[in-house]
């Protein structure tokens, strides 16, 4: 198997696109917060958690709040990888996440997590940050806008076979990165909607693939009552390489959210095997129509460390 390696910004077209994105983010960082100063009351809790199903939400943690999060994805429920042989996926772990996030300010969250990994790169250590530029208000600002970025490193042992993605002939091959702009609006107490343009960069990919991958996502929350809600999200990668003929599918998830006050608990079904952006956006190869979806759950517990 051939492997394609490209350094960040090496491609002239990608360099032009990324330079434009950097200018846009520069303007957002310095100018957009000024637009909200004269507005009135905030519309809090567009979403109840910092993640939806697969997708990050616009929410950041309050200053001094620690979020301890545990997530699990089982195996395929049906199809070739599921059924009775694996007890409908319950005897298989597609991915496992343990993570911690902390609110530096009400608008700035940093976090670190460890995931099993669901593609060729395993044992992933993920560091990330979120900054909320704009906050929706009941009168005035119509949306909330948050920037999310992460860096991921595979800590697995290198495979002894050359020309494999996990042979790691260079240390930089262990890394990948994601940048996202999260834009959401809370339309009512029962309905919130978010769109998520994203860019994922992997330092090493298969021949024929591209190191940089743009995508767009849409997600929503439908509140049933004060403590229960239905969550949905879909991500569409913009890639000629990621076709059903090559075995790739769009990540789609549906979840049931339970808010108990101190805990946020979620049950979900999704065809994505990975749990972080660098993993599930480029590497979803399970098909809903053939039973390639799995049960998962997430438990989030908040602790207030601020005096």
The 8 nearest C-alpha neighbors of each residue, nearest first, counted from 0:
[[1, 162, 2, 163, 205, 206, 164, 161],
 [2, 0, 206, 162, 205, 3, 163, 207],
 [1, 3, 205, 206, 204, 162, 4, 0],
 [4, 2, 206, 204, 205, 203, 5, 1],
 [3, 5, 203, 204, 2, 202, 6, 210],
 [6, 4, 210, 202, 7, 9, 3, 203],
 [5, 7, 9, 8, 202, 4, 210, 10],
 [6, 8, 9, 5, 202, 200, 10, 210],
 [9, 7, 14, 10, 13, 6, 11, 17],
 [10, 8, 6, 7, 11, 5, 14, 13],
 [9, 11, 13, 8, 12, 14, 7, 5],
 [10, 12, 14, 13, 15, 9, 8, 16],
 [13, 11, 15, 14, 10, 16, 8, 17],
 [12, 14, 16, 10, 15, 11, 17, 8],
 [13, 15, 8, 11, 17, 12, 16, 10],
 [14, 16, 18, 12, 13, 17, 11, 19],
 [17, 15, 13, 19, 18, 14, 20, 12],
 [16, 18, 20, 14, 19, 15, 13, 21],
 [17, 19, 21, 15, 20, 16, 14, 22],
 [18, 20, 22, 16, 17, 21, 15, 23],
 [21, 19, 17, 23, 18, 22, 24, 16],
 [22, 20, 18, 24, 19, 23, 25, 17],
 [23, 21, 25, 19, 20, 24, 26, 18],
 [22, 24, 20, 26, 25, 21, 27, 19],
 [23, 25, 27, 21, 26, 22, 28, 20],
 [26, 24, 22, 28, 23, 27, 21, 29],
 [27, 25, 23, 24, 29, 28, 30, 22],
 [28, 26, 24, 31, 25, 30, 29, 23],
 [27, 29, 25, 26, 24, 30, 31, 132],
 [30, 28, 26, 27, 31, 25, 32, 33],
 [29, 31, 27, 26, 33, 32, 28, 34],
 [30, 32, 27, 33, 34, 29, 28, 132],
 [33, 31, 34, 132, 35, 30, 133, 29],
 [34, 32, 31, 35, 30, 36, 29, 37],
 [33, 35, 31, 32, 36, 37, 30, 38],
 [34, 36, 38, 33, 37, 32, 140, 133],
 [37, 35, 38, 33, 34, 32, 39, 31],
 [36, 38, 35, 39, 34, 33, 139, 140],
 [39, 37, 35, 139, 36, 140, 138, 40],
 [38, 40, 138, 136, 41, 139, 37, 137],
 [39, 41, 136, 137, 42, 138, 38, 135],
 [42, 40, 136, 43, 135, 137, 39, 134],
 [41, 43, 136, 137, 135, 40, 44, 45],
 [44, 42, 41, 45, 135, 136, 134, 46],
 [45, 43, 46, 47, 42, 58, 185, 48],
 [44, 46, 185, 43, 191, 47, 184, 58],
 [47, 45, 44, 48, 58, 56, 220, 191],
 [46, 48, 44, 45, 49, 258, 263, 58],
 [49, 47, 50, 46, 58, 51, 263, 56],
 [48, 50, 58, 56, 55, 59, 57, 51],
 [51, 49, 55, 56, 48, 54, 52, 53],
 [50, 52, 54, 56, 55, 53, 230, 48],
 [53, 51, 54, 252, 254, 50, 232, 253],
 [52, 54, 51, 274, 252, 55, 232, 50],
 [55, 53, 51, 52, 50, 56, 232, 218],
 [54, 56, 50, 51, 49, 57, 53, 181],
 [57, 55, 50, 49, 58, 51, 54, 181],
 [56, 58, 145, 181, 144, 59, 183, 55],
 [59, 57, 49, 56, 48, 46, 60, 44],
 [60, 58, 108, 106, 49, 107, 61, 57],
 [61, 59, 102, 108, 105, 64, 62, 101],
 [60, 62, 105, 102, 64, 63, 104, 59],
 [61, 63, 104, 102, 105, 103, 64, 60],
 [64, 62, 305, 304, 102, 303, 61, 103],
 [63, 65, 303, 102, 61, 62, 302, 101],
 [66, 64, 101, 302, 301, 100, 303, 67],
 [65, 67, 301, 100, 99, 300, 68, 101],
 [68, 66, 99, 300, 299, 98, 301, 65],
 [67, 69, 299, 98, 298, 97, 66, 99],
 [68, 70, 97, 298, 96, 297, 98, 299],
 [71, 69, 297, 96, 95, 296, 298, 97],
 [70, 72, 95, 295, 296, 94, 96, 297],
 [73, 71, 295, 94, 93, 92, 294, 95],
 [72, 74, 92, 93, 91, 88, 89, 294],
 [73, 75, 88, 91, 93, 293, 92, 76],
 [76, 74, 81, 293, 88, 291, 292, 80],
 [75, 77, 87, 81, 88, 293, 82, 292],
 [78, 76, 81, 290, 82, 75, 87, 291],
 [77, 79, 290, 81, 80, 289, 291, 82],
 [78, 80, 81, 77, 82, 75, 291, 290],
 [81, 79, 75, 78, 77, 82, 74, 76],
 [82, 80, 77, 76, 75, 87, 88, 78],
 [81, 83, 87, 77, 84, 76, 86, 85],
 [82, 84, 86, 85, 87, 81, 88, 77],
 [85, 83, 82, 86, 81, 87, 80, 88],
 [86, 84, 88, 87, 90, 83, 81, 82],
 [87, 85, 83, 88, 89, 84, 82, 90],
 [88, 86, 76, 82, 81, 85, 83, 89],
 [87, 89, 74, 76, 75, 85, 81, 91],
 [88, 90, 91, 86, 73, 87, 74, 85],
 [91, 89, 85, 88, 86, 92, 73, 74],
 [92, 90, 74, 88, 73, 89, 93, 85],
 [93, 91, 73, 94, 74, 72, 90, 95],
 [92, 94, 73, 72, 74, 272, 117, 91],
 [95, 93, 72, 115, 92, 116, 273, 117],
 [96, 94, 71, 115, 114, 70, 72, 97],
 [97, 95, 114, 70, 69, 113, 71, 98],
 [98, 96, 69, 113, 112, 68, 70, 114],
 [97, 99, 112, 68, 111, 67, 113, 96],
 [98, 100, 67, 110, 111, 66, 112, 68],
 [101, 99, 110, 66, 109, 65, 111, 108],
 [102, 100, 65, 109, 108, 64, 110, 103],
 [101, 103, 62, 108, 60, 63, 61, 64],
 [104, 102, 62, 107, 108, 101, 63, 105],
 [105, 103, 62, 107, 106, 102, 61, 108],
 [104, 106, 61, 62, 107, 60, 102, 59],
 [105, 107, 131, 104, 130, 59, 108, 60],
 [108, 106, 130, 104, 103, 129, 105, 102],
 [107, 109, 102, 129, 101, 128, 103, 59],
 [110, 108, 128, 101, 100, 127, 129, 102],
 [111, 109, 100, 127, 99, 126, 101, 128],
 [110, 112, 126, 125, 99, 98, 127, 100],
 [113, 111, 98, 125, 97, 124, 99, 114],
 [112, 114, 124, 97, 123, 96, 125, 98],
 [115, 113, 96, 123, 95, 116, 122, 112],
 [114, 116, 122, 94, 95, 121, 123, 117],
 [117, 115, 121, 114, 122, 94, 118, 123],
 [116, 118, 273, 272, 94, 93, 121, 115],
 [119, 117, 120, 116, 282, 121, 278, 273],
 [118, 120, 165, 121, 164, 117, 116, 163],
 [121, 119, 118, 153, 165, 116, 122, 155],
 [122, 120, 116, 123, 115, 155, 153, 119],
 [123, 121, 115, 154, 155, 153, 116, 114],
 [122, 124, 153, 114, 152, 121, 113, 116],
 [123, 125, 113, 152, 151, 112, 153, 114],
 [124, 126, 151, 112, 111, 150, 113, 123],
 [127, 125, 111, 150, 149, 110, 151, 112],
 [128, 126, 149, 110, 148, 109, 111, 150],
 [127, 129, 109, 148, 108, 147, 110, 149],
 [130, 128, 147, 108, 146, 107, 109, 148],
 [129, 131, 107, 146, 145, 106, 132, 108],
 [130, 132, 145, 106, 133, 144, 146, 107],
 [133, 131, 32, 144, 145, 130, 31, 28],
 [134, 132, 144, 143, 131, 32, 135, 35],
 [133, 135, 143, 136, 142, 144, 41, 132],
 [136, 134, 142, 143, 140, 141, 42, 41],
 [137, 135, 41, 42, 140, 40, 138, 139],
 [136, 138, 42, 40, 41, 139, 135, 39],
 [139, 137, 136, 39, 140, 40, 38, 141],
 [140, 138, 38, 136, 141, 137, 39, 135],
 [139, 141, 135, 136, 142, 35, 138, 38],
 [142, 140, 135, 139, 136, 184, 143, 137],
 [143, 141, 135, 184, 183, 140, 144, 134],
 [142, 144, 134, 135, 133, 183, 182, 184],
 [143, 145, 182, 133, 132, 181, 131, 142],
 [146, 144, 131, 181, 57, 130, 132, 180],
 [145, 147, 180, 130, 129, 179, 181, 131],
 [148, 146, 129, 179, 178, 128, 180, 145],
 [149, 147, 178, 177, 128, 127, 179, 129],
 [148, 150, 127, 177, 126, 176, 128, 151],
 [149, 151, 176, 126, 125, 175, 127, 177],
 [152, 150, 125, 175, 174, 124, 176, 123],
 [151, 153, 174, 173, 124, 123, 154, 125],
 [152, 154, 123, 173, 122, 155, 121, 120],
 [155, 153, 122, 123, 152, 156, 121, 124],
 [156, 154, 122, 153, 121, 157, 120, 123],
 [155, 157, 158, 154, 165, 166, 153, 167],
 [156, 158, 166, 165, 167, 155, 159, 168],
 [157, 159, 166, 160, 165, 156, 163, 161],
 [160, 158, 166, 157, 161, 163, 165, 156],
 [161, 159, 158, 166, 163, 162, 157, 165],
 [160, 162, 163, 166, 159, 158, 168, 164],
 [163, 161, 2, 1, 0, 164, 160, 166],
 [162, 164, 166, 165, 161, 160, 0, 2],
 [163, 165, 166, 119, 162, 204, 203, 167],
 [164, 166, 167, 163, 157, 158, 120, 119],
 [165, 167, 158, 157, 163, 164, 168, 161],
 [168, 166, 169, 165, 172, 157, 170, 173],
 [167, 169, 166, 170, 172, 161, 157, 165],
 [170, 168, 167, 171, 172, 173, 166, 203],
 [169, 171, 172, 173, 167, 168, 174, 152],
 [172, 170, 173, 169, 174, 202, 167, 203],
 [173, 171, 202, 170, 174, 169, 203, 167],
 [172, 174, 153, 152, 171, 170, 167, 175],
 [175, 173, 152, 172, 151, 171, 202, 201],
 [174, 176, 201, 151, 200, 150, 202, 277],
 [175, 177, 150, 200, 149, 199, 151, 201],
 [178, 176, 199, 149, 148, 198, 277, 200],
 [177, 179, 148, 198, 197, 147, 199, 149],
 [180, 178, 197, 147, 146, 196, 181, 148],
 [179, 181, 146, 196, 195, 145, 147, 182],
 [180, 182, 195, 145, 57, 144, 146, 179],
 [183, 181, 144, 194, 193, 143, 195, 180],
 [184, 182, 193, 143, 192, 142, 194, 181],
 [183, 185, 142, 192, 191, 186, 143, 193],
 [184, 186, 191, 45, 187, 190, 192, 183],
 [185, 187, 191, 190, 184, 188, 192, 189],
 [188, 186, 189, 190, 185, 191, 184, 45],
 [187, 189, 190, 222, 186, 185, 191, 45],
 [188, 190, 222, 187, 221, 223, 191, 220],
 [189, 191, 221, 187, 220, 186, 188, 222],
 [192, 190, 185, 220, 219, 186, 184, 45],
 [191, 193, 219, 183, 184, 218, 185, 220],
 [194, 192, 183, 218, 182, 217, 219, 184],
 [195, 193, 217, 182, 216, 181, 183, 218],
 [194, 196, 216, 181, 215, 180, 197, 217],
 [195, 197, 215, 180, 179, 214, 216, 194],
 [198, 196, 179, 214, 213, 178, 215, 195],
 [197, 199, 213, 178, 212, 177, 214, 179],
 [200, 198, 177, 212, 176, 211, 277, 213],
 [199, 201, 211, 176, 210, 175, 177, 212],
 [202, 200, 175, 210, 203, 176, 174, 211],
 [201, 203, 172, 175, 174, 210, 6, 5],
 [202, 204, 4, 201, 172, 3, 210, 164],
 [205, 203, 3, 2, 210, 208, 4, 206],
 [206, 204, 2, 3, 208, 207, 1, 203],
 [205, 207, 3, 2, 1, 208, 204, 0],
 [208, 206, 205, 209, 240, 3, 204, 2],
 [207, 209, 206, 205, 240, 204, 210, 3],
 [210, 208, 211, 207, 204, 212, 3, 205],
 [211, 209, 201, 200, 204, 202, 5, 203],
 [210, 212, 200, 209, 199, 201, 213, 198],
 [211, 213, 199, 198, 200, 210, 214, 237],
 [214, 212, 198, 237, 197, 236, 199, 211],
 [215, 213, 236, 197, 237, 235, 196, 198],
 [216, 214, 196, 235, 195, 234, 197, 236],
 [215, 217, 234, 195, 233, 194, 235, 196],
 [216, 218, 194, 233, 193, 232, 195, 234],
 [219, 217, 232, 193, 231, 192, 233, 194],
 [218, 220, 192, 231, 191, 230, 193, 232],
 [219, 221, 230, 191, 190, 229, 222, 231],
 [222, 220, 190, 229, 189, 228, 230, 223],
 [221, 223, 228, 189, 224, 190, 227, 220],
 [224, 222, 228, 227, 221, 189, 225, 229],
 [223, 225, 227, 226, 222, 228, 189, 188],
 [226, 224, 227, 223, 222, 258, 228, 188],
 [225, 227, 258, 224, 257, 259, 228, 223],
 [228, 226, 257, 223, 224, 256, 225, 222],
 [229, 227, 222, 223, 256, 221, 255, 230],
 [228, 230, 255, 221, 254, 220, 256, 222],
 [231, 229, 220, 254, 253, 219, 255, 221],
 [232, 230, 253, 219, 218, 252, 254, 220],
 [231, 233, 218, 252, 217, 251, 52, 219],
 [232, 234, 251, 217, 216, 250, 218, 252],
 [235, 233, 216, 250, 215, 249, 236, 217],
 [234, 236, 215, 214, 249, 216, 237, 233],
 [237, 235, 214, 238, 213, 234, 215, 280],
 [238, 236, 214, 213, 235, 212, 239, 215],
 [237, 239, 240, 241, 236, 212, 213, 242],
 [238, 240, 241, 242, 237, 208, 236, 209],
 [239, 241, 238, 242, 208, 207, 245, 209],
 [242, 240, 247, 238, 239, 245, 243, 248],
 [243, 241, 244, 245, 247, 240, 246, 239],
 [242, 244, 246, 247, 245, 248, 241, 284],
 [243, 245, 242, 246, 247, 241, 240, 248],
 [246, 244, 243, 242, 247, 241, 240, 284],
 [245, 247, 243, 244, 284, 242, 248, 241],
 [248, 246, 284, 243, 241, 242, 245, 283],
 [249, 247, 284, 283, 243, 286, 250, 285],
 [248, 250, 235, 234, 251, 283, 236, 247],
 [251, 249, 271, 234, 233, 270, 283, 248],
 [252, 250, 233, 269, 232, 270, 249, 234],
 [253, 251, 269, 232, 231, 268, 52, 233],
 [252, 254, 231, 268, 230, 267, 269, 52],
 [255, 253, 267, 230, 266, 229, 52, 256],
 [254, 256, 229, 266, 265, 228, 230, 267],
 [257, 255, 265, 228, 227, 264, 229, 254],
 [256, 258, 227, 264, 226, 263, 265, 259],
 [257, 259, 226, 263, 260, 262, 264, 227],
 [260, 258, 262, 261, 257, 263, 226, 264],
 [259, 261, 262, 258, 263, 226, 301, 257],
 [262, 260, 259, 301, 300, 263, 258, 302],
 [263, 261, 300, 259, 260, 299, 258, 264],
 [264, 262, 258, 299, 257, 298, 259, 300],
 [265, 263, 298, 257, 297, 256, 262, 299],
 [264, 266, 256, 297, 296, 255, 257, 267],
 [267, 265, 296, 255, 254, 295, 256, 297],
 [266, 268, 254, 295, 253, 294, 296, 255],
 [267, 269, 294, 293, 253, 252, 295, 254],
 [270, 268, 252, 292, 271, 293, 251, 253],
 [269, 271, 292, 285, 291, 250, 287, 251],
 [272, 270, 283, 250, 269, 279, 273, 285],
 [271, 273, 93, 117, 270, 94, 279, 283],
 [274, 272, 279, 117, 278, 271, 94, 275],
 [273, 275, 279, 53, 94, 272, 278, 276],
 [276, 274, 278, 277, 273, 279, 53, 114],
 [275, 277, 278, 279, 280, 177, 274, 54],
 [278, 276, 275, 280, 279, 199, 177, 176],
 [279, 277, 273, 276, 275, 280, 282, 281],
 [278, 280, 273, 282, 283, 276, 271, 281],
 [279, 281, 276, 282, 278, 277, 283, 236],
 [282, 280, 279, 278, 283, 277, 236, 212],
 [281, 283, 279, 280, 278, 284, 118, 247],
 [282, 284, 271, 279, 248, 247, 285, 250],
 [285, 283, 247, 248, 246, 282, 286, 271],
 [286, 284, 291, 270, 283, 248, 287, 292],
 [285, 287, 291, 288, 289, 248, 270, 290],
 [286, 288, 291, 290, 292, 289, 270, 285],
 [287, 289, 286, 290, 291, 292, 285, 78],
 [290, 288, 287, 291, 286, 78, 77, 285],
 [291, 289, 77, 78, 287, 292, 288, 76],
 [292, 290, 285, 286, 287, 75, 289, 270],
 [293, 291, 270, 269, 75, 287, 290, 76],
 [292, 294, 75, 76, 268, 74, 269, 73],
 [295, 293, 268, 73, 267, 72, 269, 296],
 [296, 294, 72, 267, 71, 266, 73, 268],
 [295, 297, 266, 265, 71, 70, 267, 72],
 [298, 296, 70, 265, 69, 264, 299, 71],
 [297, 299, 264, 69, 68, 263, 70, 265],
 [298, 300, 68, 263, 262, 67, 264, 66],
 [301, 299, 262, 67, 66, 261, 68, 263],
 [300, 302, 66, 65, 261, 67, 64, 299],
 [301, 303, 65, 64, 304, 66, 300, 67],
 [304, 302, 64, 305, 63, 65, 301, 306],
 [305, 303, 63, 64, 302, 306, 65, 62],
 [306, 304, 63, 303, 64, 62, 302, 65],
 [305, 304, 63, 303, 64, 62, 302, 65]]
